[in-house]
Amino acid sequence: MTVEQVDGFVSITAAARALDVSVDTIRRWNKLGLIKATRDKNNNRLFNLTEIERLQKKLAGDEGDTKYEVLEADKLFEEASCVDLFAGGGGTALGFHNAGIPHVMLNEFDTDAVSTLQKNSDSHELNWNVLAGDVREIDFSTYAGTAVIQAGFPCQAFSYAGKSRGFEDTRGTLFFEFARAIKAIKPKIAIGENVRGLVKHDGGRTLETMLNTLDELGYRVSYRVLRAQYLDVPQKRERLIMFAVRKDLDCPILFPKEKDYFISLRQALKDCPESDGQKYPKRKAEIMAMVPEGGNWRDLPLEIQKEYMKGSFHLSGGKTGMARRMSWDQPCLTLTCAPAQKQTERCHPSETRPLNVREYARIQTFPDDWEFAGKLTSQYKQIGNAVPVNLGYHVGRCVLASLGCIPIADDMEEVEPLQIQG
């Protein structure tokens, strides 16, 4: 049937009527992060019919033309060379490299992560200059003129008493080292990455200080919270990306547009190599075996709920991460540093065990031959803390387009810089 559309979107009632599903079903799919919603001028939710139809087919077993893959371009642009700070296990660095951005230096403090970066640089012929050790000891003037800086700095609070919220206010935090690198190198573009919670951290003042600092250093800046499940990552993971461009350059600020599809866990884990992984103790395995696909502690018998939850049983809140089994037909929930943490369980959809290392890596879109150094707990930590490789790829392509290395594509969106209040 024909329904009135606004820029390809329709109301939730019209979508339900056109596709013969209930309004509640569409609301549930939206809440689960399986379909997106936009808002009209009256703040009513609007939905894309094509996206919902694709979801219906996927839930019925028809994956269509979507597929799991580690995205990779076929050319490196030397003029877009990058310094990567707080590199971890290499998620963003590999994503940028796959997009076409080479690296002149990567810095990481954790010894296992350093070994991971060095090992894969050699085996994948990435030619990465991995600098191990404390970022505070780096002389960034060595890398002056490098086009891009990327940093996934830890989020830390600042002290504001009697201060102007500028560069000096960040001293003593790891963001200050990112800012110090920018001041010394003067890159054309600086990309900062952090968790979504940074938006509201300390009432928004932490992010405000960071944006003010980038403005003070001579950069136009904007930020977006990107949802990985709509950017070729089989995982519901959100990351805040700050995109800063030097003020003397006529380079646009670009962010990737969300796709109208997602990659399911079934697609991601198909033919996944076997690997080591954490194991459940006997009693926990017996309890987890009772949880259905996509379920959690609420699906257990009442007495088992009380046994498993202990004191948490009487606390308020949904506690939906406890005794949580993943769903084959959805993206995975956000990976943590360990798949068997009680508050954020990540149990395999059909086998009663935590997701293993290679499954973790697949979900973060690392290639199967990307090796992680260290003990099992360290490997999980490196993967769980990483930015998904494909998310890094999409951000990297936006960086290249901003620099003029590649054309601005339809799946990129130009945004205006924020008006910074000094």
Secondary structure by P-SEA (a helix, b strand, c coil): cbbbbccccccaaaaaaaacccaaaaaaaaaaccbbbbbccccbbbbbaaaaaaaaaaaaccccccccccccccccccccccccccccccaaaaaaaaacccccbbbbccaaaaaaaaaaaaaacccccccccccccccccccccccbbbbbccbbbbbccccccccccccccaaaaaaaaaaaacccbbbbbbcccccccccaaaaaaaaaaaaaaccccccccccccccccccbbbbbbbbbccccccccccccccccccccccccccccbbbbbbbbcaaaaaaaaacccccccccccaaaaaaaaccccccccccccccbbbbcccccccccccccccccccccccccccccaaaaaaaacccccccccccaaaaaaaaaacccaaaaaaaaaaaaaaaccccccccbbbbbcccccc
